Amino acid sequence: MVAQSAVVADIGGTHARFGLIGVEGRLEKVSVLQCADFRGLEEAYRHFSEQTSSVADRLAVAVACPVHQDLVKLTNNHWSFRKGDIVDSLGLTELLTINDFTAQSLAVVSVPESSFEVLQPGMADPLAPLFVIGPGTGLGVGGVVVDADGEWTPLSTEGGHVTMAAQTEDEWQLLSCLRREFPHVSAERLISGPGLHLMYRTLCVREGQPVKALDTASMMLIAETDLLVQRTLDLFAGFFGIVASDGCLTLGATGGCFVAGGVIPKLGTHFRREIFLDRFKAKGRFHQYLSHIPIKILLDSEAGLYGLQRALSTRSLARFSVRPQ
């Protein structure tokens, strides 16, 4: 096996996507692994390397958790690792570890326009920040800004853990029920794959209906006929619109709002786009401001890998690199 330039790995709560950045800079040999099948990053990396006959001296990893310490513990699965140990055990010259939504933020300026579905055309300010949000196993939140040299600089956040707010009576009632179970109801608690099931379960209990054991795919199969699934989808879209516009206002993201993550593609046509847009713009005096922000859904499941490729040459991320001592 001949050493290549870099391996990139986008690790979520459920899946770990690996790819090889070849000597010509192209993404190759993409492989999707189940996190539950491996004890951690090193084992999954070695499996990918063996299965694809790939060796690299650099590894860039995106993880769904904070990345500032040597010890990295993923929020939504059992993986953890120490950066220095990975460098030593895999013989790397560089390990870059960034938040998964840092990678998604860089992806939105790295993939072609064909990778998006446009929800709201808007009028993008090319020099303004971009806001990125994506429900998956958790809720990722990030952003990206352009500097004076034209380089895109990502903003890493833990915005998925902001406190969830309500605007309608149905939302207030749902949150009241959940606060008896959870002292803090975060945005991620609702706007995520597990959040869909939590809201459905809560509605069933509140209405005195039996709780069906449904995964997201099963929910979509009965979405046309099950009234509680329909209400769940309405609530999901409404809460999502609230948090997305909050983020855009906070960041001043007149460059665009980008929806990533694995949940929205799974919902397909059952994602209540009209409700999302209505709630996104329902900010009183800032309705027009929000109406001008382009909103796009990122459809490329490999987008995080392209973001990681850009991250390897992003100056502001050099502080997250670890090299051999």
N, C-alpha and C positions, 0 to 999 in steps of 0.2 A: 504493500500500500504506500502511495506517495502522499506526503503531507500537503494539505490544501491550505487555503488562507484562513478560514474561520468556520466554526460551527455556531449556529444560532439556535436558541431554544426558548420557545414561548410557553411558559408553564402556568396553567390556570388551576382552578380547583379540581377539575375533572380530567382534562387532557393536557398532554405535553407535546407540542409540535417542535420537531427538530428539522433543521435544514443545513445544507452545506453551501457556503459562499465560495465558489470555485475561483481559480486563479484569474479568470476573466471577469469576475465580479457578478456572475449570475447566480441566482438562488437555484439550488439543485437538490435532488434526493430528499424531498420533503417526506417526513414520516410522522404519523400521529399515533402517540402512545397513550395508554390509559394510566394515569398516575397511580391508581390502585394496584396495578400490576408490578410496581417497583418500590423498593424500600426508600429510594431517594434519587437525587440528581446523578450521582456517580454511576449507579447501576443502570439508570436509563440511558445515560450518555454512552456507556460501554456497549449496551445493547444496540443503540443506533449505529455506533461506529462499526460494530461487527456485522450488522445486517446490511449496511450500505458500503462496506469496505472503504470507510472514510477515516482519515486522520487529520487533525488540525492542531496547530500550536496555540490558537486563540479560541476562546469560547465567550460568546455574549449570551446572557441569560436574562429573560424578563420574568419576574415573579409577582404573584398577587399578594404582596406584603411590603412592609417597610424594608429598606435595603441599606440603611446607614451604618449598621454594625457588622462585625465579622460574622456573627451567627445570624443566619437567615432562617426564619420559621414561617412557612407559608400559612396564610390565614385560613384557607378553606380545604386543605388536605394535610396529610400526615408528614409531608416531606420537610426536612430541615438540613442545613449544611453550614459548615464554616468555610468561608471563602479561601482562606489560606490552605486548608486541608485539600480542597478541590484542586487548587493550583499544583500542589505537591503531588497528589496521587495520580493526576492525569498528565503531569509533565508539561503544563501549559506555560507559555511566555506571557499570557495576559488572560485574566478573567474579568469581564465587565458584567456587573450585576445591576439591573435597573428594575424599577417598578413596571408591572405589565402595562399599565396605562401610559407610562412614559413611552414605551414602544408603540402603543396604539396612537399616541399623539404624533409621533414622528411618521407613522404609517400614513396618516391622512395627507401628508405633503410628499409622500413617496410613491403612491400607487396612482394609476391612471384614472381619469374621470369615469371610465367604464366600470370601475369598482364600486360606484355609488348609485343608490336610488335617491332621487331628489324629492324631498317632502315639501320644501318651501324654497322657491328659487332665490328670493331676496335680492339684495344688492351688496355684495361682499366688499368690504374695505380691504384692499390687498396688504396693507401694512398693520392691520389690527390683529389682536390675538384670536386664536381659534380655541373653541371649547370642545372637549371630547368626553363622552359619557357612554358607558356600556354595561347593561345588565347581563350577567352570566351566572356562575355559581355565586358570585358576589356582585357588587356594583363598583365598577371602576370609574374613576373621575380624573381627568387631567386636562392639559392645555398645551399650547405651543405659541411662541411669539417669535417674531423675526427681528434680528439685531441689525445694527448699522451696516454690517458687511453682507447682509442678505442671508445669513445662516439662521436656520430655524432652531430655536432653543426650547426644549420641552420643559413643562412644569409638572413636577411630580407631586401628587396630593393624596390625601386620604379622605376626599370629599364624600365618599359613599357612606361615611359614618356620621354625617350631619343629622340633626334631629328632624324627623318627618313631620310636616305640617299638614293640616287639613283645611279645605275651603267649603266643601259641601256637607250637608247633614249626614249623608251616607258615609263619607270619609270620617267625620267626627265620631260616629257610632263605632266604626271599625277600629279606629285608634283607641277609643275608650275601652273596648274589649281587650285589645292587645296589651294595653298598659297594665292590665291586671296580671298579665303573664310575664311581660318584659318591662323592667324599670325604665329602659331607654329604647324607644322605637326609632331606629335609624332609617334613613332612606334605603339602605341596603337590605334591611329587614323585609321590605315590601317590594322594592324594584330589583328583582333578581329571580332566578329560577325557583329557589326555595320560597321566595316571597309570594309567588303566584300560588303555590300550594298552601302556604300559611293563610293567605287571604281567603282562599276557597274553603279551607277547613273552618275558619272562624265564622264565615257566613253560614255554613252548614249547621254548626252548633247553635248559632244565634237564631236560626230559623227552625230549629228542631228537626233537621233533616239528617239522615245517615251520612256519615263522611265516607266517600268512596276513595279508595287508594288509587289515585291517578297520577301518572307522570305527565309531563307537558304534552307529549304526543297524544296520550289518551284524552287529555282535556280538549285538545283541538278536534278530536274525532266526534265529541259530543257537544261542541260549542254551539252548533246550530239549534240544538234542542234543549239543552240544560240551562235553565234560567240562572242558576247560581254560578255556573261557569261564565255565562255572559256578563253577569254583574262583576265577577272577579276581573274579567278582561277590561271592563269599563273602568274599574277602580285602578287597575294597573296603569292604564294609559293616562288617566288623570293625574295620579301621583307622579308618574314619569314626566309629564309635561311641566308640573310645578317645579320639580328639582332641576330639570334641564334649563328652564328659563332663569331660575335662581342663579345657576352657575354662570350663564351668559351675562347676566347683569353684574355679578360679582367680578367677573374677569374683564368685562367690557368687550365681549367677544363678537364684535361686529364683522369679523372676518368669516365667521361661520360656526355652526353647531354640528358636530359629527356624532352620530349614534353608532356605536360599535357593540361588541359583545355577542354571545351566542344565542341569547334568548329571542331577540327580535326576528332573526331568520327562521327560528323554529315556529314562531307564531304565524309567520307568513301573512296572509290576508286577514287573519284574526287579530292582528295588532291594530287597535282602534286609532288609525291615523288622524281622523277628524277630531276625536276627543283629545288626543295628544296635542295637536296644533291649537285647538281652542284654549286648552289650559296653559299651554306655553305662552300664549299672547295675553292671557287674562291677568294683566298686571296694571290695570287702571291707566294712569297717565303714560305708562310706558308701552302701551299696546302697539303704537305705531313703530316705536324703536325696535321692538321684538319682531314685528311683521317684516322688517327689512333684513333680518338676519337669515342667511341661507341655512337650511337644515338638510343634511344628507345622511343616509344610512350606509354605512360601510359594509359591503357584502362579501368581500374577499376574506375567507377564513384564514388565509396565510398572511394577512396584512401585518400582524405583529412581527413576523420574521423579516419583512421588508423594513419595518421600523428599527429592528435590531441591527440590520445591515447599516442603516444610516447612523445609528447610535455609535458604531465603532469609530466613526470619523467626526463625531460631534464634540467640539472642544469642551463644552460645559459639562460633559459627562465623564471627562478624564478622571475626576476625583473618585469615581465609583469603580475604577479599574484596580485590580490587585495583580502584582507581578511577583515572581520568585524573590525571596529574600537573599 
